[in-house]
Amino acid sequence: MTGQYPPADDRLAHLIAQEINPHVESWAFAFWLAQCVARSPEVQAELVRIGRAHASGQPCGDRNCAACFTAQTTATTEETAR
């Protein structure tokens, strides 16, 4: 095997499939579902939006984003300490 596994273009699908796999009958089905999700134009647009927000130092607005949550709680703590 040469190169990294999974291939760069399939990493998102592999991550999603790993989350789905325990809940379905087969890895093939989990991976098929994951590919459908990962290739969705809406999902791709949201990934771009989140990436742009983070790159510009803005919160992405996702309540499950650990980086944004940490930044917000750190900022609040610093303001309170003054």
Phi and psi in radians as a Rosetta constraint file:
Dihedral C 1 N 2 CA 2 C 2 CIRCULARHARMONIC -1.952 0.35
Dihedral N 2 CA 2 C 2 N 3 CIRCULARHARMONIC 2.674 0.35
Dihedral C 2 N 3 CA 3 C 3 CIRCULARHARMONIC 1.379 0.35
Dihedral N 3 CA 3 C 3 N 4 CIRCULARHARMONIC -3.068 0.35
Dihedral C 3 N 4 CA 4 C 4 CIRCULARHARMONIC -1.544 0.35
Dihedral N 4 CA 4 C 4 N 5 CIRCULARHARMONIC 2.656 0.35
Dihedral C 4 N 5 CA 5 C 5 CIRCULARHARMONIC -2.102 0.35
Dihedral N 5 CA 5 C 5 N 6 CIRCULARHARMONIC 2.336 0.35
Dihedral C 5 N 6 CA 6 C 6 CIRCULARHARMONIC -1.332 0.35
Dihedral N 6 CA 6 C 6 N 7 CIRCULARHARMONIC 2.856 0.35
Dihedral C 6 N 7 CA 7 C 7 CIRCULARHARMONIC -0.994 0.35
Dihedral N 7 CA 7 C 7 N 8 CIRCULARHARMONIC 2.593 0.35
Dihedral C 7 N 8 CA 8 C 8 CIRCULARHARMONIC -0.916 0.35
Dihedral N 8 CA 8 C 8 N 9 CIRCULARHARMONIC -0.649 0.35
Dihedral C 8 N 9 CA 9 C 9 CIRCULARHARMONIC -1.325 0.35
Dihedral N 9 CA 9 C 9 N 10 CIRCULARHARMONIC -0.168 0.35
Dihedral C 9 N 10 CA 10 C 10 CIRCULARHARMONIC -1.967 0.35
Dihedral N 10 CA 10 C 10 N 11 CIRCULARHARMONIC 0.076 0.35
Dihedral C 10 N 11 CA 11 C 11 CIRCULARHARMONIC -1.063 0.35
Dihedral N 11 CA 11 C 11 N 12 CIRCULARHARMONIC -0.793 0.35
Dihedral C 11 N 12 CA 12 C 12 CIRCULARHARMONIC -1.087 0.35
Dihedral N 12 CA 12 C 12 N 13 CIRCULARHARMONIC -0.788 0.35
Dihedral C 12 N 13 CA 13 C 13 CIRCULARHARMONIC -1.072 0.35
Dihedral N 13 CA 13 C 13 N 14 CIRCULARHARMONIC -0.702 0.35
Dihedral C 13 N 14 CA 14 C 14 CIRCULARHARMONIC -1.128 0.35
Dihedral N 14 CA 14 C 14 N 15 CIRCULARHARMONIC -0.744 0.35
Dihedral C 14 N 15 CA 15 C 15 CIRCULARHARMONIC -1.091 0.35
Dihedral N 15 CA 15 C 15 N 16 CIRCULARHARMONIC -0.771 0.35
Dihedral C 15 N 16 CA 16 C 16 CIRCULARHARMONIC -1.134 0.35
Dihedral N 16 CA 16 C 16 N 17 CIRCULARHARMONIC -0.759 0.35
Dihedral C 16 N 17 CA 17 C 17 CIRCULARHARMONIC -1.067 0.35
Dihedral N 17 CA 17 C 17 N 18 CIRCULARHARMONIC -0.646 0.35
Dihedral C 17 N 18 CA 18 C 18 CIRCULARHARMONIC -1.096 0.35
Dihedral N 18 CA 18 C 18 N 19 CIRCULARHARMONIC -0.597 0.35
Dihedral C 18 N 19 CA 19 C 19 CIRCULARHARMONIC -1.299 0.35
Dihedral N 19 CA 19 C 19 N 20 CIRCULARHARMONIC -0.608 0.35
Dihedral C 19 N 20 CA 20 C 20 CIRCULARHARMONIC -1.366 0.35
Dihedral N 20 CA 20 C 20 N 21 CIRCULARHARMONIC -0.628 0.35
Dihedral C 20 N 21 CA 21 C 21 CIRCULARHARMONIC -0.860 0.35
Dihedral N 21 CA 21 C 21 N 22 CIRCULARHARMONIC -0.754 0.35
Dihedral C 21 N 22 CA 22 C 22 CIRCULARHARMONIC -1.145 0.35
Dihedral N 22 CA 22 C 22 N 23 CIRCULARHARMONIC -0.230 0.35
Dihedral C 22 N 23 CA 23 C 23 CIRCULARHARMONIC -1.840 0.35
Dihedral N 23 CA 23 C 23 N 24 CIRCULARHARMONIC 0.011 0.35
Dihedral C 23 N 24 CA 24 C 24 CIRCULARHARMONIC -2.230 0.35
Dihedral N 24 CA 24 C 24 N 25 CIRCULARHARMONIC 3.022 0.35
Dihedral C 24 N 25 CA 25 C 25 CIRCULARHARMONIC -1.334 0.35
Dihedral N 25 CA 25 C 25 N 26 CIRCULARHARMONIC -0.487 0.35
Dihedral C 25 N 26 CA 26 C 26 CIRCULARHARMONIC -2.574 0.35
Dihedral N 26 CA 26 C 26 N 27 CIRCULARHARMONIC 2.694 0.35
Dihedral C 26 N 27 CA 27 C 27 CIRCULARHARMONIC -1.096 0.35
Dihedral N 27 CA 27 C 27 N 28 CIRCULARHARMONIC -0.667 0.35
Dihedral C 27 N 28 CA 28 C 28 CIRCULARHARMONIC -1.043 0.35
Dihedral N 28 CA 28 C 28 N 29 CIRCULARHARMONIC -0.739 0.35
Dihedral C 28 N 29 CA 29 C 29 CIRCULARHARMONIC -1.177 0.35
Dihedral N 29 CA 29 C 29 N 30 CIRCULARHARMONIC -0.758 0.35
Dihedral C 29 N 30 CA 30 C 30 CIRCULARHARMONIC -1.050 0.35
Dihedral N 30 CA 30 C 30 N 31 CIRCULARHARMONIC -0.763 0.35
Dihedral C 30 N 31 CA 31 C 31 CIRCULARHARMONIC -1.192 0.35
Dihedral N 31 CA 31 C 31 N 32 CIRCULARHARMONIC -0.677 0.35
Dihedral C 31 N 32 CA 32 C 32 CIRCULARHARMONIC -1.069 0.35
Dihedral N 32 CA 32 C 32 N 33 CIRCULARHARMONIC -0.834 0.35
Dihedral C 32 N 33 CA 33 C 33 CIRCULARHARMONIC -1.041 0.35
Dihedral N 33 CA 33 C 33 N 34 CIRCULARHARMONIC -0.780 0.35
Dihedral C 33 N 34 CA 34 C 34 CIRCULARHARMONIC -1.081 0.35
Dihedral N 34 CA 34 C 34 N 35 CIRCULARHARMONIC -0.702 0.35
Dihedral C 34 N 35 CA 35 C 35 CIRCULARHARMONIC -1.102 0.35
Dihedral N 35 CA 35 C 35 N 36 CIRCULARHARMONIC -0.703 0.35
Dihedral C 35 N 36 CA 36 C 36 CIRCULARHARMONIC -1.058 0.35
Dihedral N 36 CA 36 C 36 N 37 CIRCULARHARMONIC -0.767 0.35
Dihedral C 36 N 37 CA 37 C 37 CIRCULARHARMONIC -1.166 0.35
Dihedral N 37 CA 37 C 37 N 38 CIRCULARHARMONIC -0.880 0.35
Dihedral C 37 N 38 CA 38 C 38 CIRCULARHARMONIC -1.097 0.35
Dihedral N 38 CA 38 C 38 N 39 CIRCULARHARMONIC -0.540 0.35
Dihedral C 38 N 39 CA 39 C 39 CIRCULARHARMONIC -1.575 0.35
Dihedral N 39 CA 39 C 39 N 40 CIRCULARHARMONIC -0.064 0.35
Dihedral C 39 N 40 CA 40 C 40 CIRCULARHARMONIC -1.072 0.35
Dihedral N 40 CA 40 C 40 N 41 CIRCULARHARMONIC 2.277 0.35
Dihedral C 40 N 41 CA 41 C 41 CIRCULARHARMONIC -1.024 0.35
Dihedral N 41 CA 41 C 41 N 42 CIRCULARHARMONIC -0.607 0.35
Dihedral C 41 N 42 CA 42 C 42 CIRCULARHARMONIC -1.181 0.35
Dihedral N 42 CA 42 C 42 N 43 CIRCULARHARMONIC -0.726 0.35
Dihedral C 42 N 43 CA 43 C 43 CIRCULARHARMONIC -1.159 0.35
Dihedral N 43 CA 43 C 43 N 44 CIRCULARHARMONIC -0.779 0.35
Dihedral C 43 N 44 CA 44 C 44 CIRCULARHARMONIC -1.053 0.35
Dihedral N 44 CA 44 C 44 N 45 CIRCULARHARMONIC -0.739 0.35
Dihedral C 44 N 45 CA 45 C 45 CIRCULARHARMONIC -1.105 0.35
Dihedral N 45 CA 45 C 45 N 46 CIRCULARHARMONIC -0.691 0.35
Dihedral C 45 N 46 CA 46 C 46 CIRCULARHARMONIC -1.179 0.35
Dihedral N 46 CA 46 C 46 N 47 CIRCULARHARMONIC -0.681 0.35
Dihedral C 46 N 47 CA 47 C 47 CIRCULARHARMONIC -1.085 0.35
Dihedral N 47 CA 47 C 47 N 48 CIRCULARHARMONIC -0.716 0.35
Dihedral C 47 N 48 CA 48 C 48 CIRCULARHARMONIC -1.125 0.35
Dihedral N 48 CA 48 C 48 N 49 CIRCULARHARMONIC -0.771 0.35
Dihedral C 48 N 49 CA 49 C 49 CIRCULARHARMONIC -1.058 0.35
Dihedral N 49 CA 49 C 49 N 50 CIRCULARHARMONIC -0.802 0.35
Dihedral C 49 N 50 CA 50 C 50 CIRCULARHARMONIC -1.115 0.35
Dihedral N 50 CA 50 C 50 N 51 CIRCULARHARMONIC -0.774 0.35
Dihedral C 50 N 51 CA 51 C 51 CIRCULARHARMONIC -1.059 0.35
Dihedral N 51 CA 51 C 51 N 52 CIRCULARHARMONIC -0.741 0.35
Dihedral C 51 N 52 CA 52 C 52 CIRCULARHARMONIC -1.149 0.35
Dihedral N 52 CA 52 C 52 N 53 CIRCULARHARMONIC -0.713 0.35
Dihedral C 52 N 53 CA 53 C 53 CIRCULARHARMONIC -1.075 0.35
Dihedral N 53 CA 53 C 53 N 54 CIRCULARHARMONIC -0.828 0.35
Dihedral C 53 N 54 CA 54 C 54 CIRCULARHARMONIC -1.133 0.35
Dihedral N 54 CA 54 C 54 N 55 CIRCULARHARMONIC -0.709 0.35
Dihedral C 54 N 55 CA 55 C 55 CIRCULARHARMONIC -1.116 0.35
Dihedral N 55 CA 55 C 55 N 56 CIRCULARHARMONIC -0.532 0.35
Dihedral C 55 N 56 CA 56 C 56 CIRCULARHARMONIC -1.599 0.35
Dihedral N 56 CA 56 C 56 N 57 CIRCULARHARMONIC 0.062 0.35
Dihedral C 56 N 57 CA 57 C 57 CIRCULARHARMONIC 1.388 0.35
Dihedral N 57 CA 57 C 57 N 58 CIRCULARHARMONIC 0.264 0.35
Dihedral C 57 N 58 CA 58 C 58 CIRCULARHARMONIC -1.742 0.35
Dihedral N 58 CA 58 C 58 N 59 CIRCULARHARMONIC 2.642 0.35
Dihedral C 58 N 59 CA 59 C 59 CIRCULARHARMONIC -1.186 0.35
Dihedral N 59 CA 59 C 59 N 60 CIRCULARHARMONIC 2.536 0.35
Dihedral C 59 N 60 CA 60 C 60 CIRCULARHARMONIC -1.437 0.35
Dihedral N 60 CA 60 C 60 N 61 CIRCULARHARMONIC -0.331 0.35
Dihedral C 60 N 61 CA 61 C 61 CIRCULARHARMONIC 1.580 0.35
Dihedral N 61 CA 61 C 61 N 62 CIRCULARHARMONIC 0.008 0.35
Dihedral C 61 N 62 CA 62 C 62 CIRCULARHARMONIC -1.530 0.35
Dihedral N 62 CA 62 C 62 N 63 CIRCULARHARMONIC 2.082 0.35
Dihedral C 62 N 63 CA 63 C 63 CIRCULARHARMONIC -1.159 0.35
Dihedral N 63 CA 63 C 63 N 64 CIRCULARHARMONIC -0.249 0.35
Dihedral C 63 N 64 CA 64 C 64 CIRCULARHARMONIC -1.709 0.35
Dihedral N 64 CA 64 C 64 N 65 CIRCULARHARMONIC 0.120 0.35
Dihedral C 64 N 65 CA 65 C 65 CIRCULARHARMONIC -1.423 0.35
Dihedral N 65 CA 65 C 65 N 66 CIRCULARHARMONIC 1.942 0.35
Dihedral C 65 N 66 CA 66 C 66 CIRCULARHARMONIC -1.095 0.35
Dihedral N 66 CA 66 C 66 N 67 CIRCULARHARMONIC -0.681 0.35
Dihedral C 66 N 67 CA 67 C 67 CIRCULARHARMONIC -1.114 0.35
Dihedral N 67 CA 67 C 67 N 68 CIRCULARHARMONIC -0.764 0.35
Dihedral C 67 N 68 CA 68 C 68 CIRCULARHARMONIC -1.224 0.35
Dihedral N 68 CA 68 C 68 N 69 CIRCULARHARMONIC -0.673 0.35
Dihedral C 68 N 69 CA 69 C 69 CIRCULARHARMONIC -1.082 0.35
Dihedral N 69 CA 69 C 69 N 70 CIRCULARHARMONIC -0.794 0.35
Dihedral C 69 N 70 CA 70 C 70 CIRCULARHARMONIC -1.097 0.35
Dihedral N 70 CA 70 C 70 N 71 CIRCULARHARMONIC -0.761 0.35
Dihedral C 70 N 71 CA 71 C 71 CIRCULARHARMONIC -1.093 0.35
Dihedral N 71 CA 71 C 71 N 72 CIRCULARHARMONIC -0.715 0.35
Dihedral C 71 N 72 CA 72 C 72 CIRCULARHARMONIC -1.206 0.35
Dihedral N 72 CA 72 C 72 N 73 CIRCULARHARMONIC -0.728 0.35
Dihedral C 72 N 73 CA 73 C 73 CIRCULARHARMONIC -1.270 0.35
Dihedral N 73 CA 73 C 73 N 74 CIRCULARHARMONIC -0.574 0.35
Dihedral C 73 N 74 CA 74 C 74 CIRCULARHARMONIC -1.176 0.35
Dihedral N 74 CA 74 C 74 N 75 CIRCULARHARMONIC -0.756 0.35
Dihedral C 74 N 75 CA 75 C 75 CIRCULARHARMONIC -1.098 0.35
Dihedral N 75 CA 75 C 75 N 76 CIRCULARHARMONIC -0.722 0.35
Dihedral C 75 N 76 CA 76 C 76 CIRCULARHARMONIC -1.120 0.35
Dihedral N 76 CA 76 C 76 N 77 CIRCULARHARMONIC -0.741 0.35
Dihedral C 76 N 77 CA 77 C 77 CIRCULARHARMONIC -1.120 0.35
Dihedral N 77 CA 77 C 77 N 78 CIRCULARHARMONIC -0.734 0.35
Dihedral C 77 N 78 CA 78 C 78 CIRCULARHARMONIC -1.139 0.35
Dihedral N 78 CA 78 C 78 N 79 CIRCULARHARMONIC -0.688 0.35
Dihedral C 78 N 79 CA 79 C 79 CIRCULARHARMONIC -1.168 0.35
Dihedral N 79 CA 79 C 79 N 80 CIRCULARHARMONIC -0.683 0.35
Dihedral C 79 N 80 CA 80 C 80 CIRCULARHARMONIC -1.167 0.35
Dihedral N 80 CA 80 C 80 N 81 CIRCULARHARMONIC -0.598 0.35
Dihedral C 80 N 81 CA 81 C 81 CIRCULARHARMONIC -1.227 0.35
Dihedral N 81 CA 81 C 81 N 82 CIRCULARHARMONIC -0.334 0.35
